[in-house]
């Protein structure tokens, strides 16, 4: 009985040690078996794996594609217009042994710091290259620039066991201290363009008004000339009609001329005339008509 009570703790300890020798590798991760800090084996296939209890330990690393958001950095393109660039990179651990040797116990945090140290100089080098302007960075060509950055960092990232899948530029903005100056310059340019448009509009309006005034003068002049011609022709026609009528009846001509003289002499308040009673002016007022001896 005493022997069985003594064996039970031993079996429990042996069972715990046996269980600690077994570990599971998930399909989303890779594992390294370390012995006193040295790599003894690599477990990349999912399933059960074994290690020496108490002597060996297991370090696991994510095998999925990971994302790293870089800190905002300032770049100066070839047109000397500074920009603040915010980028991100997608990467995965390609060589877990090389990765462990490069970052040591720092793990993913140390790896991301080193990867960001690779990314930022590459971003500055590509975006600050000759021929790359701020307009190029803000245009659809930024995808081509991102591809160049990706190619530039892949070799250096491979040295620490990482595979950079791609690098993308998230945001590209002006530095805060330059925003006010840029907005002021844009506002001045728009105001200048507006002033130019207003000046061109006024010039066009002046031309239209001058042409309209000239057209009015020409139309009035032409109309006046035609009216004078028409009036002259009408007066000539009237005189011809009068001449024919007066020639056909001289007495009627005398009568008409006297009536016209009466009308002109007795207009408005002019109702008093001082003339001799036997004046020819009253030949048609006393009912006798023209004097026979005239």
C-alpha positions as semicolon CSV with decimal commas, in nm:
position;residue;x (nm);y (nm);z (nm)
1;X;0,000;0,000;0,000
2;X;0,282;0,232;0,086
3;X;0,456;0,138;-0,242
4;X;0,148;0,234;-0,448
5;X;0,122;0,571;-0,271
6;X;0,486;0,634;-0,353
7;X;0,450;0,546;-0,724
8;X;0,147;0,770;-0,788
9;X;0,332;1,104;-0,760
10;X;0,609;0,966;-0,979
11;X;0,359;0,865;-1,246
12;X;0,196;1,205;-1,231
13;X;0,531;1,379;-1,277
14;X;0,627;1,147;-1,562
15;X;0,289;1,205;-1,727
16;X;0,331;1,584;-1,701
17;X;0,681;1,557;-1,845
18;X;0,551;1,342;-2,130
19;X;0,274;1,585;-2,209
20;X;0,517;1,877;-2,207
21;X;0,713;1,697;-2,478
22;X;0,416;1,725;-2,715
23;X;0,303;2,049;-2,880
24;X;0,067;2,138;-3,167
25;X;0,165;2,349;-3,465
26;X;-0,130;2,549;-3,603
27;X;-0,168;2,582;-3,979
28;X;-0,142;2,963;-3,943
29;X;0,198;2,957;-3,775
30;X;0,553;2,830;-3,784
31;X;0,742;2,701;-3,482
32;X;1,105;2,681;-3,380
33;X;1,236;2,434;-3,126
34;X;1,515;2,599;-2,925
35;X;1,764;2,441;-2,690
36;X;1,951;2,687;-2,474
37;X;1,875;2,957;-2,732
38;X;2,000;2,754;-3,026
39;X;1,766;2,640;-3,304
40;X;1,732;2,264;-3,308
41;X;1,442;2,213;-3,546
42;X;1,185;2,397;-3,755
43;X;0,818;2,295;-3,755
44;X;0,632;2,442;-4,054
45;X;0,377;2,167;-4,117
46;X;0,060;2,175;-3,903
47;X;0,004;1,891;-3,657
48;X;0,168;1,728;-3,355
49;X;0,541;1,775;-3,287
50;X;0,779;1,675;-3,013
51;X;1,054;1,835;-2,809
52;X;1,271;1,740;-2,516
53;X;1,093;1,842;-2,197
54;X;1,255;2,095;-1,968
55;X;1,550;2,138;-2,202
56;X;1,388;2,258;-2,522
57;X;1,131;2,531;-2,573
58;X;0,899;2,624;-2,862
59;X;0,878;2,972;-3,017
60;X;0,586;3,037;-3,250
61;X;0,562;3,293;-3,532
62;X;0,262;3,399;-3,738
63;X;0,277;3,254;-4,091
64;X;0,002;3,479;-4,234
65;X;0,047;3,797;-4,439
66;X;0,083;4,082;-4,191
67;X;0,041;4,458;-4,226
68;X;0,268;4,738;-4,107
69;X;0,156;5,103;-4,099
70;X;0,458;5,329;-4,118
71;X;0,493;5,659;-3,938
72;X;0,429;5,971;-4,146
73;X;0,745;6,097;-4,310
74;X;0,825;6,408;-4,512
75;X;0,959;6,370;-4,864
76;X;1,086;6,635;-5,105
77;X;1,012;6,560;-5,473
78;X;1,214;6,712;-5,756
79;X;0,989;7,022;-5,765
80;X;1,088;7,103;-5,400
81;X;0,727;7,085;-5,284
82;X;0,742;6,899;-4,956
83;X;0,483;6,629;-4,889
84;X;0,386;6,421;-4,586
85;X;0,352;6,055;-4,689
86;X;0,170;5,784;-4,496
87;X;0,240;5,431;-4,627
88;X;0,178;5,071;-4,529
89;X;0,342;4,741;-4,623
90;X;0,218;4,384;-4,634
91;X;0,472;4,118;-4,547
92;X;0,516;3,764;-4,417
93;X;0,789;3,561;-4,254
94;X;0,948;3,370;-4,540
95;X;1,250;3,216;-4,361
96;X;1,176;3,162;-3,995
97;X;1,534;3,056;-3,911
98;X;1,685;3,365;-4,071
99;X;1,415;3,575;-3,907
100;X;1,502;3,437;-3,560
101;X;1,872;3,495;-3,616
102;X;1,807;3,854;-3,731
103;X;1,567;3,974;-3,460
104;X;1,654;3,738;-3,173
105;X;1,422;3,756;-2,876
106;X;1,278;4,089;-2,997
107;X;1,022;3,904;-3,203
108;X;0,769;4,083;-3,425
109;X;0,815;4,422;-3,258
110;X;1,186;4,425;-3,339
111;X;1,112;4,296;-3,690
112;X;0,864;4,575;-3,763
113;X;1,107;4,837;-3,636
114;X;1,375;4,705;-3,869
115;X;1,130;4,678;-4,160
116;X;1,017;5,036;-4,106
117;X;1,383;5,138;-4,104
118;X;1,410;4,977;-4,448
119;X;1,084;5,121;-4,582
120;X;1,131;5,488;-4,495
121;X;1,464;5,538;-4,678
122;X;1,325;5,351;-4,980
123;X;1,017;5,575;-4,986
124;X;1,233;5,889;-4,966
125;X;1,467;5,759;-5,236
126;X;1,190;5,676;-5,485
127;X;0,968;5,980;-5,422
128;X;1,266;6,214;-5,418
129;X;1,421;6,077;-5,738
130;X;1,486;6,305;-6,034
131;X;1,178;6,351;-6,251
132;X;0,933;6,261;-5,973
133;X;0,726;6,568;-5,891
134;X;0,447;6,622;-5,642
135;X;0,197;6,602;-5,929
136;X;0,338;6,262;-6,023
137;X;0,296;6,139;-5,665
138;X;-0,063;6,266;-5,655
139;X;-0,149;6,117;-5,995
140;X;-0,240;5,756;-6,087
141;X;0,134;5,701;-6,144
142;X;0,170;5,659;-5,768
143;X;0,094;5,286;-5,821
144;X;0,408;5,260;-6,035
145;X;0,606;5,444;-5,766
146;X;0,471;5,204;-5,501
147;X;0,589;4,911;-5,714
148;X;0,937;5,064;-5,733
149;X;0,941;5,104;-5,353
150;X;0,836;4,739;-5,316
151;X;1,120;4,623;-5,539
152;X;1,364;4,842;-5,348
153;X;1,283;4,692;-5,007
154;X;1,241;4,325;-5,099
155;X;1,612;4,241;-5,111
156;X;1,690;4,414;-4,781
157;X;1,385;4,265;-4,612
158;X;1,488;3,918;-4,729
159;X;1,807;3,960;-4,526
160;X;1,598;3,944;-4,208
161;X;1,381;3,658;-4,333
162;X;1,084;3,869;-4,446
163;X;0,904;3,869;-4,779
164;X;0,750;4,209;-4,862
165;X;0,436;4,145;-5,068
166;X;0,369;4,507;-5,157
167;X;0,394;4,865;-5,037
168;X;0,113;5,117;-5,078
169;X;0,089;5,492;-5,026
170;X;-0,218;5,564;-4,813
171;X;-0,214;5,941;-4,786
172;X;-0,007;6,217;-4,941
173;X;-0,062;6,560;-4,788
174;X;0,113;6,891;-4,755
175;X;0,286;6,969;-4,423
176;X;0,062;7,177;-4,193
177;X;0,296;7,477;-4,212
178;X;0,265;7,479;-4,590
179;X;-0,112;7,444;-4,612
180;X;-0,192;7,810;-4,543
181;X;0,067;7,930;-4,793
182;X;-0,057;7,684;-5,054
183;X;-0,419;7,782;-5,001
184;X;-0,325;8,150;-5,022
185;X;-0,137;8,088;-5,345
186;X;-0,427;7,890;-5,489
187;X;-0,668;8,165;-5,384
188;X;-0,448;8,431;-5,546
189;X;-0,428;8,227;-5,866
190;X;-0,806;8,184;-5,876
191;X;-0,858;8,555;-5,809
192;X;-0,614;8,643;-6,086
193;X;-0,791;8,407;-6,325
194;X;-1,126;8,559;-6,223
195;X;-0,991;8,912;-6,280
196;X;-0,861;8,807;-6,623
197;X;-1,199;8,658;-6,711
198;X;-1,378;8,974;-6,593
199;X;-1,139;9,192;-6,796
200;X;-1,191;8,978;-7,104
201;X;-1,566;8,992;-7,048
202;X;-1,560;9,371;-7,015
203;X;-1,350;9,398;-7,329
204;X;-1,592;9,176;-7,518
205;X;-1,886;9,377;-7,381
206;X;-1,722;9,702;-7,495
207;X;-1,676;9,559;-7,843
208;X;-2,038;9,444;-7,852
209;X;-2,164;9,782;-7,729
210;X;-1,944;9,970;-7,977
211;X;-2,068;9,750;-8,260
212;X;-2,427;9,798;-8,144
213;X;-2,385;10,177;-8,124
214;X;-2,229;10,180;-8,470
215;X;-2,512;9,967;-8,603
216;X;-2,768;10,202;-8,445
217;X;-2,601;10,507;-8,601
218;X;-2,586;10,338;-8,940
219;X;-2,948;10,223;-8,918
220;X;-3,071;10,567;-8,805
221;X;-2,864;10,739;-9,074
222;X;-2,990;10,502;-9,341
223;X;-3,347;10,537;-9,217
224;X;-3,320;10,918;-9,208
225;X;-3,178;10,922;-9,560
226;X;-3,453;10,697;-9,689
227;X;-3,715;10,906;-9,502
228;X;-3,580;11,226;-9,654
229;X;-3,583;11,069;-9,998
230;X;-3,937;10,945;-9,945
231;X;-4,045;11,283;-9,805
232;X;-3,886;11,464;-10,100
233;X;-4,055;11,232;-10,347
234;X;-4,387;11,280;-10,165
235;X;-4,345;11,660;-10,167
236;X;-4,264;11,649;-10,536
237;X;-4,565;11,432;-10,600
238;X;-4,782;11,667;-10,394
239;X;-4,651;11,970;-10,580
240;X;-4,721;11,795;-10,908
241;X;-5,075;11,722;-10,793
242;X;-5,120;12,085;-10,680
243;X;-4,970;12,217;-11,001
244;X;-5,201;12,006;-11,211
245;X;-5,499;12,105;-10,996
246;X;-5,409;12,477;-10,996
247;X;-5,342;12,470;-11,366
248;X;-5,682;12,317;-11,433
249;X;-5,868;12,586;-11,229
250;X;-5,681;12,914;-11,156
251;X;-5,976;13,053;-10,955
252;X;-5,962;12,754;-10,723
253;X;-5,589;12,817;-10,680
254;X;-5,663;13,176;-10,576
255;X;-5,926;13,054;-10,333
256;X;-5,698;12,790;-10,182
257;X;-5,413;13,036;-10,142
258;X;-5,642;13,285;-9,966
259;X;-5,776;13,017;-9,729
260;X;-5,420;12,916;-9,645
261;X;-5,330;13,279;-9,575
262;X;-5,635;13,317;-9,347
263;X;-5,536;13,001;-9,156
264;X;-5,181;13,113;-9,101
265;X;-5,275;13,474;-9,011
266;X;-5,547;13,391;-8,758
267;X;-5,377;13,124;-8,547
268;X;-5,393;13,104;-8,165
269;X;-5,451;13,442;-7,995
270;X;-5,384;13,639;-8,314
271;X;-5,745;13,756;-8,385
272;X;-5,672;14,125;-8,456
273;X;-5,543;14,257;-8,787
274;X;-5,501;14,622;-8,898
275;X;-5,549;14,654;-9,275
276;X;-5,753;14,877;-9,507
277;X;-6,113;14,773;-9,575
278;X;-6,055;14,750;-9,947
279;X;-5,751;14,514;-9,906
280;X;-5,745;14,209;-10,132
281;X;-5,696;14,000;-9,821
282;X;-6,071;14,009;-9,752
283;X;-6,187;13,927;-10,101
284;X;-6,327;13,588;-9,984
285;X;-6,457;13,719;-9,649
286;X;-6,705;13,978;-9,774
287;X;-6,870;13,731;-10,010
288;X;-6,777;13,918;-10,330
289;X;-6,481;13,703;-10,433
290;X;-6,184;13,838;-10,627
291;X;-6,228;14,187;-10,764
292;X;-6,284;14,197;-11,132
293;X;-6,038;14,480;-11,189
294;X;-5,752;14,296;-11,033
